[in-house]
Amino acid sequence: MRAAIKDLTEEAERQVRDRVWVLTPGDRDLAFQAEAGLRDAVGTSRAQEALPDKDRLERLREALAVLAINLARTHGRLAWFLSGAIAALEPVLHWRALPADGGRTFGTVPSSPEQYTEAENAVRRLQDSLARIALD
Protein backbone atom coordinates (compact mmCIF):
# COMPACT_ATOMS: atom_id res chain seq x y z
CA MET A 1 0.00 0.00 0.00
CA ARG A 2 2.77 2.40 0.98
CA ALA A 3 4.69 1.83 -2.26
CA ALA A 4 1.60 2.12 -4.45
CA ILE A 5 0.59 5.44 -2.89
CA LYS A 6 4.18 6.72 -3.08
CA ASP A 7 4.37 5.91 -6.80
CA LEU A 8 0.93 7.36 -7.46
CA THR A 9 1.56 10.65 -5.67
CA GLU A 10 5.00 11.08 -7.21
CA GLU A 11 3.57 10.55 -10.69
CA ALA A 12 0.71 12.99 -10.10
CA GLU A 13 3.00 15.68 -8.72
CA ARG A 14 5.43 15.15 -11.61
CA GLN A 15 2.61 15.50 -14.17
CA VAL A 16 1.47 18.75 -12.54
CA ARG A 17 5.02 20.08 -12.28
CA ASP A 18 5.77 19.19 -15.93
CA ARG A 19 2.46 20.74 -17.03
CA VAL A 20 1.26 17.41 -18.46
CA TRP A 21 -1.67 17.73 -16.06
CA VAL A 22 -3.08 21.24 -15.89
CA LEU A 23 -5.79 21.40 -13.27
CA THR A 24 -8.94 23.34 -13.94
CA PRO A 25 -10.41 25.51 -11.20
CA GLY A 26 -12.98 22.73 -10.66
CA ASP A 27 -10.19 20.17 -10.28
CA ARG A 28 -8.48 22.37 -7.71
CA ASP A 29 -11.68 22.78 -5.72
CA LEU A 30 -12.31 19.04 -5.78
CA ALA A 31 -8.70 18.29 -4.77
CA PHE A 32 -9.09 20.66 -1.80
CA GLN A 33 -12.39 19.01 -0.86
CA ALA A 34 -10.81 15.56 -1.02
CA GLU A 35 -7.82 16.74 1.02
CA ALA A 36 -10.10 18.20 3.70
CA GLY A 37 -12.21 15.05 3.79
CA LEU A 38 -9.14 12.87 4.20
CA ARG A 39 -7.85 15.15 6.96
CA ASP A 40 -11.19 14.85 8.78
CA ALA A 41 -11.29 11.07 8.36
CA VAL A 42 -7.75 10.23 9.46
CA GLY A 43 -6.16 12.35 12.12
CA THR A 44 -2.63 12.51 13.42
CA SER A 45 -0.63 9.38 14.17
CA ARG A 46 -0.93 9.97 17.90
CA ALA A 47 -4.72 10.46 17.72
CA GLN A 48 -5.27 7.43 15.50
CA GLU A 49 -3.12 5.09 17.58
CA ALA A 50 -5.11 6.01 20.69
CA LEU A 51 -8.34 4.77 19.07
CA PRO A 52 -9.71 1.23 19.32
CA ASP A 53 -9.14 -0.86 16.18
CA LYS A 54 -12.82 -0.67 15.29
CA ASP A 55 -12.65 3.14 15.15
CA ARG A 56 -9.38 3.14 13.22
CA LEU A 57 -10.91 0.88 10.60
CA GLU A 58 -14.04 3.02 10.47
CA ARG A 59 -11.95 6.12 9.78
CA LEU A 60 -9.99 4.37 7.04
CA ARG A 61 -13.27 3.36 5.41
CA GLU A 62 -14.40 6.98 5.69
CA ALA A 63 -11.25 8.00 3.81
CA LEU A 64 -12.14 5.55 1.04
CA ALA A 65 -15.65 7.01 0.93
CA VAL A 66 -14.21 10.52 0.58
CA LEU A 67 -12.14 9.36 -2.37
CA ALA A 68 -15.08 7.56 -3.98
CA ILE A 69 -17.45 10.52 -3.60
CA ASN A 70 -14.91 12.89 -5.12
CA LEU A 71 -14.16 10.41 -7.90
CA ALA A 72 -17.85 10.41 -8.80
CA ARG A 73 -17.67 14.18 -9.34
CA THR A 74 -14.80 14.36 -11.82
CA HIS A 75 -13.26 12.98 -15.00
CA GLY A 76 -9.83 12.90 -16.59
CA ARG A 77 -6.55 12.90 -14.72
CA LEU A 78 -8.02 13.76 -11.33
CA ALA A 79 -10.42 10.83 -11.67
CA TRP A 80 -7.56 8.56 -12.69
CA PHE A 81 -5.53 9.72 -9.68
CA LEU A 82 -8.41 9.17 -7.26
CA SER A 83 -9.12 5.76 -8.83
CA GLY A 84 -5.51 4.76 -8.31
CA ALA A 85 -5.69 5.88 -4.70
CA ILE A 86 -8.81 3.83 -4.09
CA ALA A 87 -7.22 0.79 -5.71
CA ALA A 88 -4.09 1.17 -3.57
CA LEU A 89 -6.17 1.38 -0.37
CA GLU A 90 -8.45 -1.50 -1.40
CA PRO A 91 -7.02 -3.95 1.18
CA VAL A 92 -8.76 -1.89 3.88
CA LEU A 93 -12.08 -3.16 2.49
CA HIS A 94 -11.11 -6.72 3.43
CA TRP A 95 -10.20 -5.97 7.03
CA ARG A 96 -12.37 -6.50 10.05
CA ALA A 97 -11.86 -5.31 13.61
CA LEU A 98 -14.51 -7.43 15.27
CA PRO A 99 -14.15 -11.13 16.13
CA ALA A 100 -15.96 -13.59 13.88
CA ASP A 101 -17.50 -15.43 16.84
CA GLY A 102 -17.57 -18.65 14.82
CA GLY A 103 -19.58 -17.16 11.96
CA ARG A 104 -18.73 -16.45 8.35
CA THR A 105 -16.90 -13.20 7.65
CA PHE A 106 -17.53 -12.61 3.93
CA GLY A 107 -13.82 -13.01 3.26
CA THR A 108 -12.68 -10.36 5.71
CA VAL A 109 -9.55 -10.82 7.78
CA PRO A 110 -8.32 -9.29 11.02
CA SER A 111 -5.71 -6.60 10.52
CA SER A 112 -2.76 -5.67 12.68
CA PRO A 113 -1.94 -2.32 14.27
CA GLU A 114 0.95 -2.07 11.81
CA GLN A 115 -1.44 -2.45 8.88
CA TYR A 116 -3.65 0.31 10.27
CA THR A 117 -0.62 2.54 10.66
CA GLU A 118 0.54 1.86 7.10
CA ALA A 119 -2.90 2.63 5.68
CA GLU A 120 -3.24 5.79 7.78
CA ASN A 121 0.18 6.99 6.64
CA ALA A 122 -0.82 6.30 3.03
CA VAL A 123 -3.95 8.42 3.50
CA ARG A 124 -1.84 11.23 4.99
CA ARG A 125 0.51 11.07 2.01
CA LEU A 126 -2.48 11.31 -0.34
CA GLN A 127 -3.79 14.23 1.66
CA ASP A 128 -0.46 16.07 1.38
CA SER A 129 -0.21 15.32 -2.33
CA LEU A 130 -3.73 16.59 -3.02
CA ALA A 131 -2.87 19.83 -1.21
CA ARG A 132 0.32 20.28 -3.25
CA ILE A 133 -1.46 19.48 -6.51
CA ALA A 134 -4.28 21.90 -5.76
CA LEU A 135 -1.85 24.70 -4.90
CA ASP A 136 0.48 24.23 -7.87
Disulfide bonds with the S-S distance in Angstrom:
none
